[in-house]
């Protein structure tokens, strides 16, 4: 069994104790633990911590057959409209052809 101060998810700096606290709060699946603690939602998307999270669930009495892997999701960042505007005029083959006529 992992000590409570061991970091399970390096990307989001989630400890084993925080995962156990989430389980005491009612989280009984990998997906619920991810939503509650953000473990597995960092840059690696759970590639390094999913096995540790699964082991904690097993150590705390969850059945192995009931632990389903979470769906991977790409990280999302908020963008301002300023970031979406083009830096230079966009090239358009249609506009080029119309200017040539």
Backbone torsions as a table, in degrees:
resi	resn	phi	psi	omega
1	UNK	NA	138.4	-179.3
2	UNK	-79.1	142.0	173.8
3	UNK	-66.8	153.4	-177.4
4	UNK	-64.5	-25.4	-177.1
5	UNK	-90.4	1.8	177.7
6	UNK	-74.3	130.9	177.0
7	UNK	-77.3	120.9	-179.2
8	UNK	-90.1	-45.0	-179.5
9	UNK	-111.3	108.7	-178.3
10	UNK	-71.2	-34.1	-177.5
11	UNK	-65.0	-42.4	-177.0
12	UNK	-106.6	3.1	178.3
13	UNK	54.3	50.0	178.9
14	UNK	-99.4	132.1	-178.7
15	UNK	-95.6	165.5	177.3
16	UNK	-62.1	-35.2	177.6
17	UNK	-63.1	-38.6	177.4
18	UNK	-66.8	-36.3	177.7
19	UNK	-66.7	-43.3	178.2
20	UNK	-64.4	-36.9	176.7
21	UNK	-64.0	-38.5	176.8
22	UNK	-64.2	-38.4	178.7
23	UNK	-67.2	-38.4	176.6
24	UNK	-65.8	-27.5	178.3
25	UNK	-80.9	-4.0	175.3
26	UNK	117.5	-2.8	179.1
27	UNK	-76.5	118.4	-176.8
28	UNK	-125.3	17.2	176.8
29	UNK	-140.5	162.1	177.0
30	UNK	-60.8	-40.4	-179.4
31	UNK	-63.7	-41.5	179.8
32	UNK	-67.3	-40.0	178.2
33	UNK	-65.0	-39.3	177.6
34	UNK	-60.7	-47.3	-179.0
35	UNK	-65.2	-36.8	-176.2
36	UNK	-76.8	-39.8	-173.2
37	UNK	-112.0	-13.3	-173.1
38	UNK	71.6	7.1	175.5
39	UNK	-63.2	130.4	-178.8
40	UNK	86.8	5.0	-179.7
41	UNK	-108.7	8.8	-179.3
42	UNK	-82.0	-160.6	-176.7
43	UNK	-60.3	-34.3	-177.4
44	UNK	-82.1	-9.4	-179.8
45	UNK	55.8	37.1	174.4
46	UNK	88.1	4.7	-179.1
47	UNK	-64.9	-29.2	-178.5
48	UNK	-98.8	-22.1	-173.8
49	UNK	-111.6	-11.3	-176.6
50	UNK	-59.6	-40.4	179.4
51	UNK	-64.9	-38.8	177.4
52	UNK	-67.9	-40.9	177.2
53	UNK	-62.4	-42.4	178.2
54	UNK	-61.2	-42.2	179.9
55	UNK	-64.2	-39.3	177.7
56	UNK	-64.3	-41.7	177.3
57	UNK	-60.2	-42.7	178.9
58	UNK	-65.8	-42.7	179.5
59	UNK	-62.2	-32.1	-178.6
60	UNK	-88.0	4.9	171.9
61	UNK	102.5	6.6	176.6
62	UNK	-74.7	145.5	179.3
63	UNK	-74.9	138.6	-177.2
64	UNK	-61.3	-37.0	-177.3
65	UNK	-68.2	-23.1	-177.1
66	UNK	-89.1	-7.3	-178.9
67	UNK	-90.5	102.2	179.5
68	UNK	-100.5	142.2	179.8
69	UNK	-66.6	142.5	179.2
70	UNK	-71.4	156.5	177.1
71	UNK	-75.0	127.1	177.7
72	UNK	-70.3	141.3	177.8
73	UNK	-133.8	138.5	178.9
74	UNK	-71.4	149.8	177.5
75	UNK	-64.2	146.8	-179.5
76	UNK	-119.3	135.2	177.0
77	UNK	-120.8	145.2	176.6
78	UNK	-76.7	131.5	178.3
79	UNK	-117.5	140.8	174.4
80	UNK	-87.6	163.2	178.6
81	UNK	-63.7	-29.7	177.9
82	UNK	-59.6	-38.4	-179.6
83	UNK	-72.3	-19.1	-176.9
84	UNK	-89.7	-16.5	-177.8
85	UNK	-73.0	145.6	-179.8
86	UNK	-69.6	145.7	179.4
87	UNK	-77.1	-43.2	179.4
88	UNK	-122.0	161.1	177.3
89	UNK	-57.2	134.5	-178.7
90	UNK	-70.7	143.2	176.2
91	UNK	-79.5	130.4	178.1
92	UNK	-130.9	113.6	178.3
93	UNK	-59.1	-32.4	-179.2
94	UNK	-67.8	-44.8	-179.8
95	UNK	-64.7	-38.0	178.1
96	UNK	-62.0	-43.5	-178.9
97	UNK	-67.1	-37.8	-179.4
98	UNK	-68.0	-35.3	179.1
99	UNK	-70.7	-29.9	-178.6
100	UNK	-72.7	-21.8	-176.7
101	UNK	-78.4	NA	NA
